[in-house]
Amino acid sequence: AYVFIRNGDGGWKQQTELITSDGTANDSYGISVSLSENTAVIGASDDDDKGKASGSTYIFVHDGAGVWTQQTKLTASDGVADDCFGTSVSVSDGTIFVGNPNDDDIGEDSGSAYEFFLDGDGNWTQRVKLHGINSPLFGASVSASDDTMLIGARGQGAAYVFICDDDDTWTLQAKLTPTDGTAGAGFGNAVAVSGNTA
């Protein structure tokens, strides 16, 4: 994964390349990326730490002086082969969301998404795991903005909106589908949310 920064004259230049400490061939490192202030999150959906293509996600932090350092590597607490954890990632306000679209918890490739938060000791800790409703490939895409999380389920052609309350509990608020959706259109393959717009 490459980092580019803007020059004073408005141009962009490559600052560095982020390489994992334990990367191997066919990890699919860089399949997903997300950036928030000094934190970069990079998915490696075919990493094999918990079985072939179980997947992982790497976190890099910036020291403010131009140096990026790998802080940690995340895997699902219940990860197994072919889950593809890290297919999608999003970081917002000290919280990381990771899509796991081939998870089989509630059916083959039903999918899931995990939330990790930065605790008081500076460690990223898994807090919750979310599922859709009859939603194949839930977690194919994720995006977070403040207290709102949007999760795509491209196998169903839908996207789910979750809202976080003051007790850090995520509740399903809405299921989004297009008015002109058709079979095989892949709605939910990519999502983004900012403020009140998805």
BELBEL-V512967 format. One line per field, one symbol per residue. phi: phi as a letter, one per 40 degrees, with the letter a starting at -180 (. if undefined). psi: psi as a letter, one per 20 degrees, with the letter a starting at -180 (. if undefined). burial: 1 if it has 24 or more other C-alpha atoms within 12 Angstrom, else 0. Layout:
# BELBEL-V512967
phi->???
psi->???
burial->???
This chain:
# BELBEL-V512967
phi->.bbbbccccgcbbccabcbccbcbdgcgcgcaaabafbbbbbcbcbcbdbhdfcgaabbbbbcgbgbbbccabbbccbcadgcgdhdbaabafgbbbbcbcbcbdbhdfcgaabbbbccccgbcbcbabbbcbfbdgchdaaabafcbbbbcbccbgabbbbbccccgbcbcbabbbccbcbdgcgdhcbbabagbbb
psi->pqpqqprhjirqqpgrpopqhkqrqkikpjhqqqpodjppppqmijqkhkqpkhqrpqpqqpjikjppppgrppqqhkqrqjhkpjhqqpppljppppqmijqkgkrpkhrrqqpqqorijjqpppgqpqqaolnpkpjhqqpqodjppppqnhiilrqppqppaijkpppphqppqqhkqqpjhkpihpqqpocjp.
burial->101000000000000001010010001111111111011111111111100011111111100000011111111100111111111111110111111111111000111111111000000110001111111111111111111111111111111111100000011000110000000001111111100001
